Amino acid sequence: MASSPYQVLCVCLGNICRSPTAEIILKHYVKLAGLPVEIDSAGTSNYHPNKAPDPRTQKFARASGYDLSHLRGRQVCREDFDQFDLILAMDDTNLSDLQWQINHLVQKGELDASVMDRLALMSEHDPKFSRQAIPDPYFGHASDFERVIAQCESAAQAWVEYWQANPNVLRRQP
């Protein structure tokens, strides 16, 4: 019986700039490496439900060879904490929001506290942008959108290298 793929969720605030960019870029590098990883994205807020990524995000991603046009925004939900093996926050604020959600669900008896171990920053293993926030470009300029792509590429490559060096991580727990 084949095991199910390792599941990764990329999370930012609104799920229209950083996390969809991270999703597509991580999918690209995972596919190149032939790793059994599936990636999705969501936002901690419900600002843009079912909306396409920001047009500027799509423009700069397309210029770098990535197509985000089919993605739609959604908010992190309770089921995500069961489904995903790894949840990658784009910055410390998103990480804190996720920790708060988990703590709230643990206090209600709906979730085991060990889910906290599945949280990390997108830049966790990135030697170039080590544990740096991927800044929200929404109110920024062209260079801010380009920086998101550069940081997501660097972080995605670092995660792929980490998984290649630690293949047991990709084995899903029953």
C-alpha positions as CSV (number, residue, x, y, z in Angstrom):
1,M,0.0,0.0,0.0
2,A,1.5,3.4,-1.0
3,S,1.8,6.0,1.7
4,S,0.1,9.3,1.2
5,P,2.2,12.3,0.3
6,Y,3.6,14.6,2.9
7,Q,1.3,17.7,3.2
8,V,2.6,21.3,3.5
9,L,0.5,24.4,4.0
10,C,2.0,27.9,3.3
11,V,0.3,30.6,5.4
12,C,0.3,34.4,5.2
13,L,-2.3,37.0,6.2
14,G,-4.7,37.2,3.3
15,N,-3.6,34.4,1.0
16,I,-3.3,36.6,-2.1
17,C,0.4,37.6,-2.1
18,R,3.0,35.6,-0.2
19,S,1.5,32.3,0.6
20,P,0.2,31.6,-3.0
21,T,3.6,32.6,-4.3
22,A,5.3,30.3,-1.7
23,E,2.9,27.5,-2.7
24,I,3.6,27.6,-6.4
25,I,7.4,28.0,-6.0
26,L,7.6,25.2,-3.4
27,K,5.6,23.0,-5.8
28,H,8.0,23.8,-8.6
29,Y,11.1,22.8,-6.6
30,V,9.5,19.7,-5.0
31,K,8.5,18.5,-8.5
32,L,12.0,19.1,-9.8
33,A,13.4,17.0,-6.9
34,G,10.7,14.3,-7.4
35,L,9.7,14.5,-3.7
36,P,6.3,13.1,-2.5
37,V,5.1,16.4,-1.2
38,E,1.8,18.2,-1.8
39,I,1.5,21.9,-1.1
40,D,-1.5,24.2,-0.5
41,S,-1.8,27.7,0.9
42,A,-4.2,29.7,3.1
43,G,-4.4,32.9,5.1
44,T,-4.9,33.6,8.8
45,S,-7.6,36.1,7.9
46,N,-10.7,35.8,5.8
47,Y,-10.1,39.0,3.9
48,H,-10.1,37.5,0.4
49,P,-12.2,34.3,0.3
50,N,-12.2,32.6,-3.1
51,K,-10.3,35.6,-4.7
52,A,-7.5,35.1,-7.2
53,P,-4.0,36.2,-6.1
54,D,-3.3,40.0,-6.2
55,P,-2.8,41.1,-9.9
56,R,0.6,42.4,-9.0
57,T,1.6,39.1,-7.4
58,Q,0.5,37.3,-10.5
59,K,2.3,39.8,-12.8
60,F,5.7,39.4,-11.0
61,A,5.3,35.6,-10.6
62,R,4.5,35.2,-14.3
63,A,7.6,37.3,-15.1
64,S,9.6,34.7,-13.1
65,G,7.9,31.7,-14.8
66,Y,5.2,30.9,-12.2
67,D,1.5,30.8,-12.9
68,L,-0.7,31.6,-9.9
69,S,-3.9,32.4,-11.8
70,H,-5.7,29.2,-10.9
71,L,-5.3,29.7,-7.1
72,R,-8.0,31.1,-4.9
73,G,-7.7,32.5,-1.4
74,R,-9.0,30.8,1.7
75,Q,-8.7,31.0,5.4
76,V,-6.9,28.5,7.6
77,C,-9.5,26.1,9.1
78,R,-9.6,23.6,11.9
79,E,-9.2,20.7,9.6
80,D,-5.9,22.1,8.3
81,F,-4.3,21.3,11.7
82,D,-5.2,17.6,11.1
83,Q,-4.4,17.4,7.4
84,F,-1.0,19.1,7.1
85,D,2.3,17.6,8.3
86,L,4.0,21.0,8.1
87,I,2.6,24.5,8.3
88,L,4.9,27.2,7.0
89,A,4.2,30.8,8.2
90,M,5.6,33.7,6.1
91,D,6.4,35.8,9.2
92,D,6.4,35.9,13.0
93,T,2.9,37.5,13.1
94,N,1.4,34.7,11.0
95,L,3.3,32.1,13.2
96,S,1.9,33.7,16.4
97,D,-1.6,33.7,14.9
98,L,-1.4,30.0,14.1
99,Q,0.0,29.3,17.6
100,W,-3.0,31.2,19.1
101,Q,-5.4,29.2,17.0
102,I,-3.8,25.9,18.0
103,N,-3.8,27.0,21.7
104,H,-7.4,27.9,21.5
105,L,-8.3,24.5,20.0
106,V,-6.2,22.7,22.6
107,Q,-7.9,24.5,25.4
108,K,-11.3,23.5,24.0
109,G,-10.1,19.9,23.8
110,E,-10.4,19.8,20.0
111,L,-6.7,19.4,19.2
112,D,-3.5,17.9,20.7
113,A,-0.8,20.3,21.6
114,S,1.7,18.3,19.6
115,V,0.4,20.1,16.5
116,M,2.6,23.0,17.5
117,D,5.5,20.9,16.4
118,R,4.3,21.2,12.8
119,L,4.7,25.0,12.7
120,A,7.8,26.6,11.2
121,L,8.8,29.7,9.3
122,M,9.0,29.5,5.6
123,S,12.6,30.6,6.0
124,E,13.4,28.1,8.8
125,H,16.3,26.4,6.9
126,D,17.1,29.1,4.4
127,P,20.8,30.0,4.7
128,K,20.4,33.2,2.7
129,F,17.4,34.6,4.6
130,S,17.7,32.6,7.8
131,R,14.5,32.9,9.8
132,Q,13.7,36.2,8.2
133,A,10.1,37.3,7.6
134,I,8.9,37.3,4.0
135,P,7.5,40.8,4.1
136,D,4.0,41.5,3.0
137,P,4.2,43.4,-0.4
138,Y,0.5,44.4,-0.5
139,F,1.1,48.1,0.3
140,G,4.6,48.1,-1.3
141,H,6.3,48.6,-4.6
142,A,7.5,46.4,-7.4
143,S,10.7,45.6,-5.6
144,D,8.7,44.2,-2.7
145,F,6.9,41.7,-4.9
146,E,10.2,40.7,-6.5
147,R,11.7,40.2,-3.0
148,V,8.9,37.9,-2.1
149,I,9.7,35.7,-5.2
150,A,13.4,35.8,-4.4
151,Q,12.9,34.8,-0.7
152,C,10.3,32.1,-1.6
153,E,12.7,30.6,-4.2
154,S,15.6,30.6,-1.7
155,A,13.4,29.1,1.1
156,A,11.8,26.5,-1.2
157,Q,15.2,25.3,-2.3
158,A,16.3,25.1,1.4
159,W,13.3,23.0,2.3
160,V,13.9,20.7,-0.6
161,E,17.5,20.3,0.5
162,Y,16.4,19.7,4.1
163,W,13.9,17.0,3.0
164,Q,16.6,15.3,0.7
165,A,19.0,15.2,3.6
166,N,16.3,14.0,6.0
167,P,14.0,11.7,4.0
168,N,12.5,10.2,7.1
169,V,10.7,13.5,7.7
170,L,8.6,12.9,4.7
171,R,7.2,9.7,6.1
172,R,3.7,10.4,7.3
173,Q,2.8,9.3,10.8
174,P,-0.3,7.0,11.0
